[in-house]
Amino acid sequence: MINARVTVTLKNGVLDPQGKAIEGALGSLGFEGVGQVRQGKVFEVSLETTDSAEATVQLTAMCEKLLANTVIENYAVEIL
């Protein structure tokens, strides 16, 4: 079995209202020096294979078809 992590983030230049809200909230809570916050999402995926190359192919297909909106998001696949 292979465990993996997929991290999806907004591409540079895409507005991130949730990140801006978090940035403002951190300032309100007294955290100083926070320049910019960008939000994203993380998926932990277990695959029933022992072949990391095959797992990477499957995870990439999952990202392209469902996990990421590739028009506005980037993704990174990490085999753990």
N, CA, C and O atoms as a GROMACS GRO file, in nm:
protein
  320
    1MET      N    1   0.084  -0.118   0.000
    1MET     CA    2   0.000   0.000   0.000
    1MET      C    3   0.089   0.124   0.000
    1MET      O    4   0.190   0.130   0.069
    2ILE      N    5   0.049   0.222  -0.078
    2ILE     CA    6   0.124   0.348  -0.085
    2ILE      C    7   0.036   0.459  -0.030
    2ILE      O    8  -0.081   0.471  -0.067
    3ASN      N    9   0.093   0.540   0.057
    3ASN     CA   10   0.026   0.659   0.108
    3ASN      C   11   0.084   0.780   0.038
    3ASN      O   12   0.204   0.787   0.013
    4ALA      N   13  -0.003   0.874   0.008
    4ALA     CA   14   0.040   0.994  -0.064
    4ALA      C   15  -0.031   1.116  -0.010
    4ALA      O   16  -0.135   1.107   0.056
    5ARG      N   17   0.026   1.230  -0.040
    5ARG     CA   18  -0.033   1.359  -0.005
    5ARG      C   19  -0.042   1.442  -0.132
    5ARG      O   20   0.056   1.455  -0.205
    6VAL      N   21  -0.159   1.498  -0.156
    6VAL     CA   22  -0.180   1.588  -0.269
    6VAL      C   23  -0.212   1.725  -0.211
    6VAL      O   24  -0.305   1.740  -0.132
    7THR      N   25  -0.134   1.826  -0.250
    7THR     CA   26  -0.156   1.962  -0.205
    7THR      C   27  -0.203   2.045  -0.323
    7THR      O   28  -0.138   2.048  -0.428
    8VAL      N   29  -0.316   2.112  -0.304
    8VAL     CA   30  -0.375   2.194  -0.410
    8VAL      C   31  -0.376   2.339  -0.362
    8VAL      O   32  -0.425   2.369  -0.254
    9THR      N   33  -0.321   2.428  -0.444
    9THR     CA   34  -0.317   2.570  -0.411
    9THR      C   35  -0.363   2.653  -0.530
    9THR      O   36  -0.356   2.609  -0.645
   10LEU      N   37  -0.409   2.773  -0.501
   10LEU     CA   38  -0.448   2.864  -0.608
   10LEU      C   39  -0.324   2.911  -0.684
   10LEU      O   40  -0.219   2.934  -0.624
   11LYS      N   41  -0.339   2.927  -0.813
   11LYS     CA   42  -0.229   2.980  -0.894
   11LYS      C   43  -0.204   3.126  -0.857
   11LYS      O   44  -0.295   3.196  -0.811
   12ASN      N   45  -0.080   3.172  -0.879
   12ASN     CA   46  -0.048   3.312  -0.856
   12ASN      C   47  -0.136   3.397  -0.946
   12ASN      O   48  -0.160   3.363  -1.062
   13GLY      N   49  -0.184   3.507  -0.892
   13GLY     CA   50  -0.269   3.597  -0.969
   13GLY      C   51  -0.417   3.569  -0.953
   13GLY      O   52  -0.499   3.652  -0.992
   14VAL      N   53  -0.454   3.455  -0.896
   14VAL     CA   54  -0.594   3.424  -0.871
   14VAL      C   55  -0.631   3.483  -0.735
   14VAL      O   56  -0.562   3.460  -0.635
   15LEU      N   57  -0.739   3.560  -0.731
   15LEU     CA   58  -0.782   3.621  -0.606
   15LEU      C   59  -0.816   3.513  -0.504
   15LEU      O   60  -0.873   3.409  -0.538
   16ASP      N   61  -0.780   3.539  -0.378
   16ASP     CA   62  -0.800   3.443  -0.270
   16ASP      C   63  -0.872   3.512  -0.154
   16ASP      O   64  -0.807   3.551  -0.057
   17PRO      N   65  -1.004   3.529  -0.162
   17PRO     CA   66  -1.076   3.599  -0.056
   17PRO      C   67  -1.068   3.529   0.079
   17PRO      O   68  -1.064   3.596   0.182
   18GLN      N   69  -1.064   3.397   0.080
   18GLN     CA   70  -1.053   3.326   0.208
   18GLN      C   71  -0.916   3.352   0.271
   18GLN      O   72  -0.907   3.372   0.393
   19GLY      N   73  -0.812   3.352   0.191
   19GLY     CA   74  -0.679   3.384   0.243
   19GLY      C   75  -0.674   3.525   0.299
   19GLY      O   76  -0.612   3.548   0.403
   20LYS      N   77  -0.738   3.620   0.229
   20LYS     CA   78  -0.742   3.759   0.278
   20LYS      C   79  -0.816   3.767   0.410
   20LYS      O   80  -0.773   3.840   0.500
   21ALA      N   81  -0.927   3.694   0.424
   21ALA     CA   82  -1.003   3.694   0.550
   21ALA      C   83  -0.919   3.638   0.664
   21ALA      O   84  -0.920   3.691   0.775
   22ILE      N   85  -0.846   3.530   0.637
   22ILE     CA   86  -0.759   3.470   0.739
   22ILE      C   87  -0.648   3.568   0.776
   22ILE      O   88  -0.615   3.583   0.894
   23GLU      N   89  -0.592   3.633   0.676
   23GLU     CA   90  -0.487   3.733   0.699
   23GLU      C   91  -0.537   3.843   0.793
   23GLU      O   92  -0.468   3.881   0.887
   24GLY      N   93  -0.658   3.894   0.766
   24GLY     CA   94  -0.716   3.998   0.852
   24GLY      C   95  -0.744   3.947   0.992
   24GLY      O   96  -0.721   4.019   1.090
   25ALA      N   97  -0.794   3.825   1.003
   25ALA     CA   98  -0.824   3.767   1.134
   25ALA      C   99  -0.698   3.748   1.217
   25ALA      O  100  -0.698   3.771   1.338
   26LEU      N  101  -0.590   3.706   1.153
   26LEU     CA  102  -0.464   3.690   1.225
   26LEU      C  103  -0.417   3.824   1.281
   26LEU      O  104  -0.370   3.831   1.395
   27GLY      N  105  -0.430   3.930   1.202
   27GLY     CA  106  -0.394   4.063   1.250
   27GLY      C  107  -0.481   4.105   1.368
   27GLY      O  108  -0.432   4.163   1.465
   28SER      N  109  -0.610   4.075   1.360
   28SER     CA  110  -0.703   4.108   1.470
   28SER      C  111  -0.670   4.031   1.597
   28SER      O  112  -0.697   4.079   1.707
   29LEU      N  113  -0.612   3.914   1.583
   29LEU     CA  114  -0.574   3.833   1.698
   29LEU      C  115  -0.437   3.870   1.755
   29LEU      O  116  -0.390   3.809   1.851
   30GLY      N  117  -0.375   3.970   1.695
   30GLY     CA  118  -0.247   4.018   1.748
   30GLY      C  119  -0.123   3.958   1.684
   30GLY      O  120  -0.012   3.984   1.730
   31PHE      N  121  -0.139   3.880   1.579
   31PHE     CA  122  -0.022   3.825   1.510
   31PHE      C  123   0.028   3.931   1.412
   31PHE      O  124  -0.038   3.961   1.312
   32GLU      N  125   0.144   3.986   1.442
   32GLU     CA  126   0.200   4.093   1.360
   32GLU      C  127   0.299   4.038   1.259
   32GLU      O  128   0.356   3.931   1.279
   33GLY      N  129   0.318   4.110   1.150
   33GLY     CA  130   0.418   4.074   1.052
   33GLY      C  131   0.373   3.968   0.952
   33GLY      O  132   0.455   3.914   0.878
   34VAL      N  133   0.244   3.937   0.949
   34VAL     CA  134   0.193   3.841   0.850
   34VAL      C  135   0.173   3.917   0.720
   34VAL      O  136   0.087   4.005   0.712
   35GLY      N  137   0.251   3.884   0.618
   35GLY     CA  138   0.247   3.958   0.492
   35GLY      C  139   0.134   3.916   0.401
   35GLY      O  140   0.062   4.000   0.348
   36GLN      N  141   0.118   3.786   0.382
   36GLN     CA  142   0.015   3.736   0.292
   36GLN      C  143  -0.021   3.594   0.331
   36GLN      O  144   0.066   3.516   0.369
   37VAL      N  145  -0.149   3.562   0.321
   37VAL     CA  146  -0.195   3.426   0.348
   37VAL      C  147  -0.269   3.377   0.223
   37VAL      O  148  -0.355   3.447   0.170
   38ARG      N  149  -0.234   3.258   0.178
   38ARG     CA  150  -0.304   3.193   0.067
   38ARG      C  151  -0.356   3.060   0.120
   38ARG      O  152  -0.281   2.986   0.184
   39GLN      N  153  -0.480   3.030   0.094
   39GLN     CA  154  -0.538   2.905   0.143
   39GLN      C  155  -0.529   2.798   0.035
   39GLN      O  156  -0.515   2.828  -0.083
   40GLY      N  157  -0.538   2.675   0.078
   40GLY     CA  158  -0.534   2.563  -0.014
   40GLY      C  159  -0.602   2.444   0.050
   40GLY      O  160  -0.674   2.457   0.150
   41LYS      N  161  -0.579   2.327  -0.007
   41LYS     CA  162  -0.637   2.206   0.050
   41LYS      C  163  -0.537   2.092   0.035
   41LYS      O  164  -0.454   2.091  -0.056
   42VAL      N  165  -0.547   1.996   0.127
   42VAL     CA  166  -0.457   1.881   0.130
   42VAL      C  167  -0.541   1.754   0.133
   42VAL      O  168  -0.637   1.744   0.210
   43PHE      N  169  -0.505   1.658   0.049
   43PHE     CA  170  -0.571   1.528   0.046
   43PHE      C  171  -0.470   1.421   0.085
   43PHE      O  172  -0.360   1.417   0.030
   44GLU      N  173  -0.507   1.335   0.179
   44GLU     CA  174  -0.426   1.218   0.214
   44GLU      C  175  -0.493   1.100   0.144
   44GLU      O  176  -0.611   1.073   0.166
   45VAL      N  177  -0.417   1.029   0.060
   45VAL     CA  178  -0.474   0.921  -0.021
   45VAL      C  179  -0.392   0.794  -0.001
   45VAL      O  180  -0.269   0.798  -0.006
   46SER      N  181  -0.461   0.682   0.022
   46SER     CA  182  -0.396   0.551   0.029
   46SER      C  183  -0.435   0.473  -0.095
   46SER      O  184  -0.552   0.464  -0.130
   47LEU      N  185  -0.337   0.418  -0.162
   47LEU     CA  186  -0.360   0.340  -0.283
   47LEU      C  187  -0.314   0.197  -0.262
   47LEU      O  188  -0.210   0.173  -0.201
   48GLU      N  189  -0.392   0.102  -0.313
   48GLU     CA  190  -0.358  -0.039  -0.299
   48GLU      C  191  -0.263  -0.082  -0.410
   48GLU      O  192  -0.298  -0.164  -0.495
   49THR      N  193  -0.144  -0.026  -0.406
   49THR     CA  194  -0.037  -0.063  -0.498
   49THR      C  195   0.096  -0.048  -0.425
   49THR      O  196   0.105   0.023  -0.325
   50THR      N  197   0.197  -0.114  -0.477
   50THR     CA  198   0.332  -0.097  -0.420
   50THR      C  199   0.423  -0.027  -0.519
   50THR      O  200   0.541  -0.005  -0.490
   51ASP      N  201   0.370   0.008  -0.634
   51ASP     CA  202   0.448   0.071  -0.741
   51ASP      C  203   0.429   0.223  -0.734
   51ASP      O  204   0.322   0.274  -0.766
   52SER      N  205   0.532   0.294  -0.690
   52SER     CA  206   0.520   0.438  -0.673
   52SER      C  207   0.499   0.512  -0.805
   52SER      O  208   0.432   0.615  -0.809
   53ALA      N  209   0.555   0.460  -0.913
   53ALA     CA  210   0.534   0.523  -1.044
   53ALA      C  211   0.387   0.513  -1.084
   53ALA      O  212   0.329   0.610  -1.132
   54GLU      N  213   0.328   0.396  -1.065
   54GLU     CA  214   0.186   0.377  -1.096
   54GLU      C  215   0.099   0.464  -1.005
   54GLU      O  216   0.000   0.522  -1.051
   55ALA      N  217   0.137   0.474  -0.878
   55ALA     CA  218   0.062   0.559  -0.785
   55ALA      C  219   0.066   0.704  -0.830
   55ALA      O  220  -0.036   0.774  -0.824
   56THR      N  221   0.182   0.750  -0.874
   56THR     CA  222   0.194   0.888  -0.922
   56THR      C  223   0.106   0.912  -1.044
   56THR      O  224   0.043   1.018  -1.055
   57VAL      N  225   0.102   0.816  -1.135
   57VAL     CA  226   0.016   0.828  -1.253
   57VAL      C  227  -0.130   0.837  -1.210
   57VAL      O  228  -0.204   0.922  -1.260
   58GLN      N  229  -0.172   0.750  -1.119
   58GLN     CA  230  -0.311   0.752  -1.072
   58GLN      C  231  -0.345   0.883  -1.001
   58GLN      O  232  -0.450   0.941  -1.026
   59LEU      N  233  -0.257   0.928  -0.915
   59LEU     CA  234  -0.282   1.052  -0.840
   59LEU      C  235  -0.288   1.172  -0.933
   59LEU      O  236  -0.371   1.262  -0.914
   60THR      N  237  -0.202   1.175  -1.032
   60THR     CA  238  -0.205   1.284  -1.130
   60THR      C  239  -0.338   1.285  -1.204
   60THR      O  240  -0.396   1.391  -1.226
   61ALA      N  241  -0.386   1.168  -1.243
   61ALA     CA  242  -0.515   1.158  -1.311
   61ALA      C  243  -0.628   1.205  -1.219
   61ALA      O  244  -0.721   1.272  -1.263
   62MET      N  245  -0.620   1.169  -1.091
   62MET     CA  246  -0.722   1.214  -0.995
   62MET      C  247  -0.725   1.366  -0.984
   62MET      O  248  -0.831   1.427  -0.978
   63CYS      N  249  -0.606   1.426  -0.982
   63CYS     CA  250  -0.597   1.571  -0.975
   63CYS      C  251  -0.654   1.637  -1.100
   63CYS      O  252  -0.729   1.734  -1.091
   64GLU      N  253  -0.619   1.584  -1.214
   64GLU     CA  254  -0.663   1.642  -1.341
   64GLU      C  255  -0.815   1.629  -1.359
   64GLU      O  256  -0.877   1.715  -1.422
   65LYS      N  257  -0.874   1.522  -1.304
   65LYS     CA  258  -1.017   1.498  -1.326
   65LYS      C  259  -1.107   1.546  -1.213
   65LYS      O  260  -1.224   1.577  -1.238
   66LEU      N  261  -1.055   1.555  -1.089
   66LEU     CA  262  -1.144   1.584  -0.977
   66LEU      C  263  -1.085   1.674  -0.868
   66LEU      O  264  -1.148   1.771  -0.827
   67LEU      N  265  -0.967   1.642  -0.821
   67LEU     CA  266  -0.916   1.707  -0.700
   67LEU      C  267  -0.877   1.852  -0.719
   67LEU      O  268  -0.882   1.930  -0.624
   68ALA      N  269  -0.837   1.890  -0.839
   68ALA     CA  270  -0.794   2.028  -0.864
   68ALA      C  271  -0.866   2.084  -0.986
   68ALA      O  272  -0.892   2.015  -1.084
   69ASN      N  273  -0.898   2.212  -0.977
   69ASN     CA  274  -0.947   2.286  -1.094
   69ASN      C  275  -0.823   2.345  -1.159
   69ASN      O  276  -0.776   2.451  -1.119
   70THR      N  277  -0.771   2.277  -1.259
   70THR     CA  278  -0.641   2.314  -1.316
   70THR      C  279  -0.641   2.448  -1.389
   70THR      O  280  -0.535   2.497  -1.429
   71VAL      N  281  -0.757   2.507  -1.408
   71VAL     CA  282  -0.762   2.641  -1.467
   71VAL      C  283  -0.709   2.744  -1.367
   71VAL      O  284  -0.638   2.837  -1.404
   72ILE      N  285  -0.744   2.725  -1.238
   72ILE     CA  286  -0.706   2.824  -1.137
   72ILE      C  287  -0.621   2.767  -1.024
   72ILE      O  288  -0.577   2.841  -0.936
   73GLU      N  289  -0.596   2.635  -1.026
   73GLU     CA  290  -0.521   2.573  -0.916
   73GLU      C  291  -0.402   2.493  -0.966
   73GLU      O  292  -0.405   2.434  -1.074
   74ASN      N  293  -0.297   2.492  -0.884
   74ASN     CA  294  -0.181   2.404  -0.904
   74ASN      C  295  -0.194   2.288  -0.805
   74ASN      O  296  -0.263   2.300  -0.704
   75TYR      N  297  -0.127   2.178  -0.835
   75TYR     CA  298  -0.126   2.068  -0.741
   75TYR      C  299   0.014   2.006  -0.737
   75TYR      O  300   0.091   2.015  -0.832
   76ALA      N  301   0.043   1.943  -0.623
   76ALA     CA  302   0.168   1.873  -0.605
   76ALA      C  303   0.138   1.737  -0.543
   76ALA      O  304   0.061   1.728  -0.447
   77VAL      N  305   0.198   1.632  -0.597
   77VAL     CA  306   0.179   1.495  -0.549
   77VAL      C  307   0.306   1.454  -0.476
   77VAL      O  308   0.417   1.471  -0.528
   78GLU      N  309   0.289   1.399  -0.355
   78GLU     CA  310   0.403   1.353  -0.275
   78GLU      C  311   0.375   1.212  -0.227
   78GLU      O  312   0.276   1.188  -0.158
   79ILE      N  313   0.462   1.119  -0.263
   79ILE     CA  314   0.451   0.982  -0.213
   79ILE      C  315   0.517   0.980  -0.076
   79ILE      O  316   0.632   1.022  -0.060
   80LEU      N  317   0.445   0.931   0.024
   80LEU     CA  318   0.497   0.933   0.162
   80LEU      C  319   0.568   0.804   0.197
   80LEU      O  320   0.617   0.790   0.309
   0.00000   0.00000   0.00000
